Amino acid sequence: MYNKMTTADFDALKAILSADRVQTGDAISEDYSHDELGGVSHMPEALVTVLSTEEVSRVMAYAYAHNIPVTVRGSGTGLVGSAVPVEGGILLLTGSMNKILELDEDNLTVTVQPGVLLMELSAFVEEHDFFYPPDPGEKSATIGGNISTNAGGMRAVKYGVTRDYVRALTVVLPNGEIMQLGSKVVKNSSGYGLKDLIIGSEGTLAIITEAVLKLLPLPKFSVSLLVPFPDMKSAIEAVPKIIRSKVIPTAIEYMSRDTILFSEDYLGKRFPDTKNDAYILLTFDGNTEAQVENDMQVVADLCLSIGALDAYIVDTDERKKAVWSARGAFLEAIKASTTEMDECDVVVPRSKVDEFIKFTHEIAAEENIRIPSFGHAGDGNLHVYICRDALDETTWHEKLARCFDRMYKKADELGGLVSGEHGIGYAKKGYMQAQYGKEQIKLMQGIKAAFDEKNILNPGKICY
């Protein structure tokens, strides 16, 4: 279906870019064959670094004319193989397109290239008293990657997800054509939402080369609340009651004692409290100290009235750093605790979180396998990790398949979906296709064909 790359192709790419930004063969590091988890692996034939929209356009025009597949990669922090070149061809690196181009204080927008890191963007806008709300756990991910997966994160319960903050995109289509989608306007009812099709498409429809992002004024006050519970059931059951209290926390995270201990070992730092089985971590923000303290007190009193064992205020910079650095390290901490792992990134209705977590515990006991978890209790997005530990290769893959089958089936029964924020990529497409059925997949394939009739842009992902 695709052409194998030749010396002539490599020379053409070097002419478009420069010889030092095109690598081939043994010069390509094995790191570029996989993403963060490494469960999906394949080497590209050429690794190219682009610096501008025009360069991306020229590379894509060449690839389109010569039927060469292209996969886009930012920081490579994905977990489902979206940035893995499963068909070989060109792996196009956008990480060096990392400039913040404009801060428009009148329209509350910032314009960035796709390689800008989330932590860089957050620091920049906060220096100017602005706030970019999307807050996925991996702060070294690129904005292009966040847009491509519609990343959510811990603040989604109050502020929403990445899609809610993308005003406009500059993209390069598979044939090399450059297109502007959206604008700085606040409202838009002008035809089909092509911009929104790109968001969450995991690099299968077009390559993002510039983004105009919506900002908010930076909240002046913020405080966190760490609430221990005797068990996970009572912790999760508190969440819908908190939501019904009409107080909207910035974040509502759940975590187990085991996961916290992994993080302590990984970071070499102590968590404020580890003697209880389950915890909810909440954050409140606002523009007046009185408002924030009142919201926090309402939720603290509510939690204590329904079985919480305590409510610790996390208000100093030192305490905030200790708690949130531990929460931010959960993925890496669990990864460091085992030989290999894979993730089930499901989302279920908030009222079903406890039932799903309890179900994972049942699977863990029946399969005699370790399945730690944590997640965003406020929006039902769960991060469940199946750990290999000392299992041999055959047993590991057999148990992993059974665990995934059962968990995705359970999520479907509970009215949930396959992925809350990490995307589908290559690793999870079978589960998504089974849940959505032939007609929805056919519609997705039709959208893909409208953008990419040759299927050369990130082939083998999501709906194929």
NORNORHU-V588519 format. One record per residue. N is the residue number from 1. RES is the residue in three letters. PHI is phi in whole degrees, -180 to 180 (999 if undefined). NEAR is the number of other C-alpha atoms within 12 Angstrom. Layout:
# NORNORHU-V588519
n->N res->RES phi->PHI near->NEAR
n->N res->RES phi->PHI near->NEAR
This chain:
# NORNORHU-V588519
n->1 res->MET phi->999 near->14
n->2 res->TYR phi->-108 near->22
n->3 res->ASN phi->-82 near->20
n->4 res->LYS phi->-72 near->21
n->5 res->MET phi->-74 near->28
n->6 res->THR phi->-120 near->18
n->7 res->THR phi->-58 near->15
n->8 res->ALA phi->-63 near->13
n->9 res->ASP phi->-66 near->27
n->10 res->PHE phi->-62 near->31
n->11 res->ASP phi->-65 near->22
n->12 res->ALA phi->-64 near->23
n->13 res->LEU phi->-65 near->37
n->14 res->LYS phi->-66 near->26
n->15 res->ALA phi->-72 near->19
n->16 res->ILE phi->-70 near->28
n->17 res->LEU phi->-105 near->26
n->18 res->SER phi->-161 near->19
n->19 res->ALA phi->-59 near->18
n->20 res->ASP phi->-76 near->18
n->21 res->ARG phi->-109 near->27
n->22 res->VAL phi->-131 near->30
n->23 res->GLN phi->-118 near->31
n->24 res->THR phi->-140 near->30
n->25 res->GLY phi->55 near->21
n->26 res->ASP phi->-68 near->13
n->27 res->ALA phi->-73 near->18
n->28 res->ILE phi->-86 near->21
n->29 res->SER phi->-66 near->18
n->30 res->GLU phi->-62 near->19
n->31 res->ASP phi->-58 near->23
n->32 res->TYR phi->-83 near->40
n->33 res->SER phi->-91 near->33
n->34 res->HIS phi->-151 near->32
n->35 res->ASP phi->-105 near->32
n->36 res->GLU phi->-59 near->33
n->37 res->LEU phi->-84 near->33
n->38 res->GLY phi->82 near->29
n->39 res->GLY phi->-72 near->26
n->40 res->VAL phi->-116 near->29
n->41 res->SER phi->-144 near->26
n->42 res->HIS phi->-167 near->28
n->43 res->MET phi->-82 near->30
n->44 res->PRO phi->-78 near->40
n->45 res->GLU phi->-87 near->36
n->46 res->ALA phi->-141 near->42
n->47 res->LEU phi->-116 near->41
n->48 res->VAL phi->-124 near->42
n->49 res->THR phi->-109 near->32
n->50 res->VAL phi->-108 near->38
n->51 res->LEU phi->-121 near->28
n->52 res->SER phi->-155 near->32
n->53 res->THR phi->-59 near->31
n->54 res->GLU phi->-64 near->25
n->55 res->GLU phi->-65 near->31
n->56 res->VAL phi->-59 near->42
n->57 res->SER phi->-60 near->31
n->58 res->ARG phi->-69 near->28
n->59 res->VAL phi->-64 near->49
n->60 res->MET phi->-68 near->41
n->61 res->ALA phi->-61 near->28
n->62 res->TYR phi->-67 near->31
n->63 res->ALA phi->-61 near->37
n->64 res->TYR phi->-64 near->30
n->65 res->ALA phi->-67 near->19
n->66 res->HIS phi->-109 near->27
n->67 res->ASN phi->57 near->30
n->68 res->ILE phi->-113 near->38
n->69 res->PRO phi->-69 near->41
n->70 res->VAL phi->-131 near->51
n->71 res->THR phi->-121 near->50
n->72 res->VAL phi->-97 near->53
n->73 res->ARG phi->-139 near->48
n->74 res->GLY phi->-100 near->45
n->75 res->SER phi->-87 near->36
n->76 res->GLY phi->74 near->36
n->77 res->THR phi->-91 near->35
n->78 res->GLY phi->-66 near->42
n->79 res->LEU phi->-126 near->39
n->80 res->VAL phi->-129 near->36
n->81 res->GLY phi->81 near->42
n->82 res->SER phi->-61 near->49
n->83 res->ALA phi->-98 near->55
n->84 res->VAL phi->-95 near->50
n->85 res->PRO phi->-79 near->41
n->86 res->VAL phi->-65 near->36
n->87 res->GLU phi->-106 near->34
n->88 res->GLY phi->75 near->36
n->89 res->GLY phi->72 near->42
n->90 res->ILE phi->-99 near->52
n->91 res->LEU phi->-104 near->49
n->92 res->LEU phi->-101 near->48
n->93 res->LEU phi->-93 near->41
n->94 res->THR phi->-106 near->40
n->95 res->GLY phi->-63 near->32
n->96 res->SER phi->-84 near->26
n->97 res->MET phi->-87 near->33
n->98 res->ASN phi->-126 near->30
n->99 res->LYS phi->-99 near->27
n->100 res->ILE phi->-88 near->29
n->101 res->LEU phi->-88 near->22
n->102 res->GLU phi->-161 near->21
n->103 res->LEU phi->-113 near->26
n->104 res->ASP phi->-102 near->21
n->105 res->GLU phi->-72 near->20
n->106 res->ASP phi->-73 near->15
n->107 res->ASN phi->-98 near->21
n->108 res->LEU phi->53 near->28
n->109 res->THR phi->-134 near->33
n->110 res->VAL phi->-131 near->38
n->111 res->THR phi->-109 near->36
n->112 res->VAL phi->-135 near->39
n->113 res->GLN phi->-83 near->40
n->114 res->PRO phi->-69 near->45
n->115 res->GLY phi->-85 near->41
n->116 res->VAL phi->-63 near->36
n->117 res->LEU phi->-79 near->35
n->118 res->LEU phi->-56 near->37
n->119 res->MET phi->-67 near->25
n->120 res->GLU phi->-69 near->24
n->121 res->LEU phi->-63 near->39
n->122 res->SER phi->-59 near->31
n->123 res->ALA phi->-64 near->20
n->124 res->PHE phi->-63 near->26
n->125 res->VAL phi->-71 near->31
n->126 res->GLU phi->-67 near->22
n->127 res->GLU phi->-61 near->15
n->128 res->HIS phi->-103 near->21
n->129 res->ASP phi->69 near->19
n->130 res->PHE phi->-118 near->28
n->131 res->PHE phi->-143 near->32
n->132 res->TYR phi->-108 near->40
n->133 res->PRO phi->-65 near->39
n->134 res->PRO phi->-52 near->40
n->135 res->ASP phi->-142 near->37
n->136 res->PRO phi->-62 near->42
n->137 res->GLY phi->-62 near->34
n->138 res->GLU phi->-88 near->33
n->139 res->LYS phi->-75 near->27
n->140 res->SER phi->-92 near->27
n->141 res->ALA phi->-72 near->37
n->142 res->THR phi->-86 near->44
n->143 res->ILE phi->-63 near->52
n->144 res->GLY phi->-59 near->53
n->145 res->GLY phi->-67 near->48
n->146 res->ASN phi->-60 near->48
n->147 res->ILE phi->-67 near->50
n->148 res->SER phi->-66 near->45
n->149 res->THR phi->-110 near->41
n->150 res->ASN phi->50 near->36
n->151 res->ALA phi->-59 near->41
n->152 res->GLY phi->-110 near->42
n->153 res->GLY phi->101 near->40
n->154 res->MET phi->-73 near->42
n->155 res->ARG phi->-93 near->35
n->156 res->ALA phi->-64 near->37
n->157 res->VAL phi->-61 near->34
n->158 res->LYS phi->-102 near->29
n->159 res->TYR phi->-107 near->29
n->160 res->GLY phi->92 near->26
n->161 res->VAL phi->-117 near->30
n->162 res->THR phi->-54 near->38
n->163 res->ARG phi->-53 near->34
n->164 res->ASP phi->-72 near->29
n->165 res->TYR phi->-122 near->40
n->166 res->VAL phi->-102 near->44
n->167 res->ARG phi->-91 near->35
n->168 res->ALA phi->-154 near->37
n->169 res->LEU phi->-135 near->41
n->170 res->THR phi->-103 near->36
n->171 res->VAL phi->-131 near->40
n->172 res->VAL phi->-113 near->36
n->173 res->LEU phi->-77 near->40
n->174 res->PRO phi->-55 near->43
n->175 res->ASN phi->-86 near->34
n->176 res->GLY phi->98 near->29
n->177 res->GLU phi->-70 near->25
n->178 res->ILE phi->-95 near->26
n->179 res->MET phi->-139 near->27
n->180 res->GLN phi->-102 near->25
n->181 res->LEU phi->-123 near->32
n->182 res->GLY phi->80 near->31
n->183 res->SER phi->-162 near->28
n->184 res->LYS phi->-76 near->26
n->185 res->VAL phi->-63 near->20
n->186 res->VAL phi->-79 near->19
n->187 res->LYS phi->-119 near->12
n->188 res->ASN phi->-154 near->17
n->189 res->SER phi->-126 near->11
n->190 res->SER phi->-109 near->12
n->191 res->GLY phi->79 near->10
n->192 res->TYR phi->-63 near->11
n->193 res->GLY phi->-85 near->19
n->194 res->LEU phi->-63 near->28
n->195 res->LYS phi->-57 near->34
n->196 res->ASP phi->-72 near->27
n->197 res->LEU phi->-69 near->29
n->198 res->ILE phi->-69 near->40
n->199 res->ILE phi->-65 near->40
n->200 res->GLY phi->87 near->37
n->201 res->SER phi->-87 near->42
n->202 res->GLU phi->56 near->44
n->203 res->GLY phi->72 near->51
n->204 res->THR phi->-95 near->48
n->205 res->LEU phi->-109 near->43
n->206 res->ALA phi->-163 near->49
n->207 res->ILE phi->-104 near->55
n->208 res->ILE phi->-77 near->50
n->209 res->THR phi->-120 near->49
n->210 res->GLU phi->-162 near->43
n->211 res->ALA phi->-140 near->47
n->212 res->VAL phi->-102 near->42
n->213 res->LEU phi->-113 near->46
n->214 res->LYS phi->-77 near->36
n->215 res->LEU phi->-118 near->36
n->216 res->LEU phi->-123 near->28
n->217 res->PRO phi->-62 near->24
n->218 res->LEU phi->-69 near->24
n->219 res->PRO phi->-59 near->23
n->220 res->LYS phi->-82 near->20
n->221 res->PHE phi->-132 near->22
n->222 res->SER phi->-150 near->30
n->223 res->VAL phi->-148 near->38
n->224 res->SER phi->-115 near->37
n->225 res->LEU phi->-134 near->41
n->226 res->LEU phi->-105 near->43
n->227 res->VAL phi->-120 near->47
n->228 res->PRO phi->-84 near->39
n->229 res->PHE phi->-128 near->35
n->230 res->PRO phi->-69 near->24
n->231 res->ASP phi->-157 near->27
n->232 res->MET phi->-66 near->34
n->233 res->LYS phi->-59 near->32
n->234 res->SER phi->-68 near->30
n->235 res->ALA phi->-65 near->41
n->236 res->ILE phi->-69 near->47
n->237 res->GLU phi->-65 near->33
n->238 res->ALA phi->-73 near->41
n->239 res->VAL phi->-62 near->43
n->240 res->PRO phi->-61 near->30
n->241 res->LYS phi->-70 near->26
n->242 res->ILE phi->-64 near->35
n->243 res->ILE phi->-62 near->29
n->244 res->ARG phi->-72 near->18
n->245 res->SER phi->-72 near->20
n->246 res->LYS phi->73 near->16
n->247 res->VAL phi->-93 near->31
n->248 res->ILE phi->-109 near->32
n->249 res->PRO phi->-65 near->44
n->250 res->THR phi->-67 near->37
n->251 res->ALA phi->-146 near->43
n->252 res->ILE phi->-135 near->42
n->253 res->GLU phi->-109 near->46
n->254 res->TYR phi->-112 near->47
n->255 res->MET phi->-156 near->45
n->256 res->SER phi->-102 near->37
n->257 res->ARG phi->-59 near->31
n->258 res->ASP phi->-59 near->27
n->259 res->THR phi->-66 near->39
n->260 res->ILE phi->-63 near->43
n->261 res->LEU phi->-65 near->31
n->262 res->PHE phi->-58 near->32
n->263 res->SER phi->-66 near->34
n->264 res->GLU phi->-60 near->31
n->265 res->ASP phi->-63 near->22
n->266 res->TYR phi->-68 near->26
n->267 res->LEU phi->-87 near->25
n->268 res->GLY phi->71 near->16
n->269 res->LYS phi->-131 near->22
n->270 res->ARG phi->-88 near->22
n->271 res->PHE phi->-85 near->33
n->272 res->PRO phi->-56 near->30
n->273 res->ASP phi->-152 near->31
n->274 res->THR phi->-135 near->26
n->275 res->LYS phi->-89 near->20
n->276 res->ASN phi->-112 near->27
n->277 res->ASP phi->-78 near->26
n->278 res->ALA phi->-144 near->37
n->279 res->TYR phi->-140 near->47
n->280 res->ILE phi->-116 near->49
n->281 res->LEU phi->-113 near->48
n->282 res->LEU phi->-121 near->50
n->283 res->THR phi->-127 near->40
n->284 res->PHE phi->-128 near->41
n->285 res->ASP phi->-139 near->34
n->286 res->GLY phi->177 near->26
n->287 res->ASN phi->-99 near->16
n->288 res->THR phi->-129 near->17
n->289 res->GLU phi->-63 near->18
n->290 res->ALA phi->-63 near->17
n->291 res->GLN phi->-62 near->22
n->292 res->VAL phi->-64 near->30
n->293 res->GLU phi->-66 near->27
n->294 res->ASN phi->-65 near->20
n->295 res->ASP phi->-60 near->31
n->296 res->MET phi->-63 near->40
n->297 res->GLN phi->-67 near->27
n->298 res->VAL phi->-58 near->26
n->299 res->VAL phi->-72 near->41
n->300 res->ALA phi->-61 near->36
n->301 res->ASP phi->-63 near->24
n->302 res->LEU phi->-62 near->28
n->303 res->CYS phi->-61 near->36
n->304 res->LEU phi->-65 near->24
n->305 res->SER phi->-75 near->18
n->306 res->ILE phi->-114 near->24
n->307 res->GLY phi->118 near->25
n->308 res->ALA phi->-64 near->32
n->309 res->LEU phi->-86 near->27
n->310 res->ASP phi->-172 near->27
n->311 res->ALA phi->-150 near->29
n->312 res->TYR phi->-94 near->32
n->313 res->ILE phi->-81 near->29
n->314 res->VAL phi->-113 near->28
n->315 res->ASP phi->-118 near->26
n->316 res->THR phi->-88 near->16
n->317 res->ASP phi->-60 near->15
n->318 res->GLU phi->-65 near->15
n->319 res->ARG phi->-67 near->23
n->320 res->LYS phi->-60 near->26
n->321 res->LYS phi->-64 near->21
n->322 res->ALA phi->-62 near->27
n->323 res->VAL phi->-74 near->40
n->324 res->TRP phi->-77 near->35
n->325 res->SER phi->-69 near->29
n->326 res->ALA phi->-65 near->36
n->327 res->ARG phi->-62 near->44
n->328 res->GLY phi->-68 near->32
n->329 res->ALA phi->-97 near->32
n->330 res->PHE phi->-57 near->38
n->331 res->LEU phi->-60 near->39
n->332 res->GLU phi->-65 near->29
n->333 res->ALA phi->-67 near->29
n->334 res->ILE phi->-66 near->40
n->335 res->LYS phi->-60 near->31
n->336 res->ALA phi->-72 near->23
n->337 res->SER phi->-87 near->28
n->338 res->THR phi->-140 near->24
n->339 res->THR phi->-83 near->20
n->340 res->GLU phi->-166 near->27
n->341 res->MET phi->-154 near->34
n->342 res->ASP phi->-140 near->39
n->343 res->GLU phi->-117 near->44
n->344 res->CYS phi->-109 near->45
n->345 res->ASP phi->-104 near->37
n->346 res->VAL phi->-86 near->45
n->347 res->VAL phi->-130 near->38
n->348 res->VAL phi->-130 near->35
n->349 res->PRO phi->-55 near->28
n->350 res->ARG phi->-53 near->36
n->351 res->SER phi->-71 near->29
n->352 res->LYS phi->-108 near->31
n->353 res->VAL phi->-60 near->42
n->354 res->ASP phi->-61 near->34
n->355 res->GLU phi->-63 near->27
n->356 res->PHE phi->-69 near->40
n->357 res->ILE phi->-62 near->43
n->358 res->LYS phi->-61 near->24
n->359 res->PHE phi->-64 near->26
n->360 res->THR phi->-65 near->38
n->361 res->HIS phi->-66 near->26
n->362 res->GLU phi->-64 near->19
n->363 res->ILE phi->-62 near->27
n->364 res->ALA phi->-58 near->28
n->365 res->ALA phi->-69 near->14
n->366 res->GLU phi->-69 near->16
n->367 res->GLU phi->-91 near->25
n->368 res->ASN phi->53 near->22
n->369 res->ILE phi->-140 near->28
n->370 res->ARG phi->-88 near->34
n->371 res->ILE phi->-135 near->40
n->372 res->PRO phi->-73 near->39
n->373 res->SER phi->-154 near->45
n->374 res->PHE phi->-159 near->49
n->375 res->GLY phi->164 near->48
n->376 res->HIS phi->-96 near->43
n->377 res->ALA phi->-63 near->49
n->378 res->GLY phi->-69 near->45
n->379 res->ASP phi->-127 near->39
n->380 res->GLY phi->76 near->43
n->381 res->ASN phi->-91 near->43
n->382 res->LEU phi->-109 near->45
n->383 res->HIS phi->-113 near->40
n->384 res->VAL phi->-113 near->43
n->385 res->TYR phi->-118 near->40
n->386 res->ILE phi->-97 near->40
n->387 res->CYS phi->-104 near->33
n->388 res->ARG phi->-75 near->33
n->389 res->ASP phi->54 near->23
n->390 res->ALA phi->-99 near->17
n->391 res->LEU phi->-69 near->22
n->392 res->ASP phi->-74 near->14
n->393 res->GLU phi->-56 near->14
n->394 res->THR phi->-65 near->12
n->395 res->THR phi->-62 near->17
n->396 res->TRP phi->-58 near->25
n->397 res->HIS phi->-68 near->20
n->398 res->GLU phi->-66 near->17
n->399 res->LYS phi->-69 near->28
n->400 res->LEU phi->-60 near->33
n->401 res->ALA phi->-63 near->23
n->402 res->ARG phi->-66 near->21
n->403 res->CYS phi->-62 near->35
n->404 res->PHE phi->-61 near->33
n->405 res->ASP phi->-56 near->24
n->406 res->ARG phi->-70 near->24
n->407 res->MET phi->-71 near->41
n->408 res->TYR phi->-68 near->37
n->409 res->LYS phi->-65 near->26
n->410 res->LYS phi->-65 near->30
n->411 res->ALA phi->-59 near->37
n->412 res->ASP phi->-63 near->25
n->413 res->GLU phi->-61 near->19
n->414 res->LEU phi->-87 near->25
n->415 res->GLY phi->86 near->21
n->416 res->GLY phi->-99 near->31
n->417 res->LEU phi->-132 near->33
n->418 res->VAL phi->-65 near->42
n->419 res->SER phi->-138 near->38
n->420 res->GLY phi->-93 near->36
n->421 res->GLU phi->-159 near->47
n->422 res->HIS phi->-92 near->43
n->423 res->GLY phi->89 near->40
n->424 res->ILE phi->-108 near->39
n->425 res->GLY phi->55 near->41
n->426 res->TYR phi->-96 near->37
n->427 res->ALA phi->-68 near->39
n->428 res->LYS phi->-110 near->36
n->429 res->LYS phi->-65 near->26
n->430 res->GLY phi->-63 near->26
n->431 res->TYR phi->-70 near->33
n->432 res->MET phi->-66 near->35
n->433 res->GLN phi->-64 near->28
n->434 res->ALA phi->-66 near->21
n->435 res->GLN phi->-73 near->25
n->436 res->TYR phi->-79 near->21
n->437 res->GLY phi->85 near->16
n->438 res->LYS phi->-63 near->16
n->439 res->GLU phi->-68 near->14
n->440 res->GLN phi->-66 near->17
n->441 res->ILE phi->-65 near->22
n->442 res->LYS phi->-63 near->17
n->443 res->LEU phi->-64 near->17
n->444 res->MET phi->-62 near->26
n->445 res->GLN phi->-65 near->27
n->446 res->GLY phi->-66 near->18
n->447 res->ILE phi->-64 near->22
n->448 res->LYS phi->-58 near->33
n->449 res->ALA phi->-66 near->23
n->450 res->ALA phi->-66 near->20
n->451 res->PHE phi->-84 near->30
n->452 res->ASP phi->-143 near->31
n->453 res->GLU phi->-63 near->20
n->454 res->LYS phi->-90 near->27
n->455 res->ASN phi->54 near->35
n->456 res->ILE phi->-100 near->45
n->457 res->LEU phi->-96 near->49
n->458 res->ASN phi->48 near->43
n->459 res->PRO phi->-69 near->43
n->460 res->GLY phi->85 near->33
n->461 res->LYS phi->-115 near->37
n->462 res->ILE phi->60 near->38
n->463 res->CYS phi->-110 near->36
n->464 res->TYR phi->-126 near->29
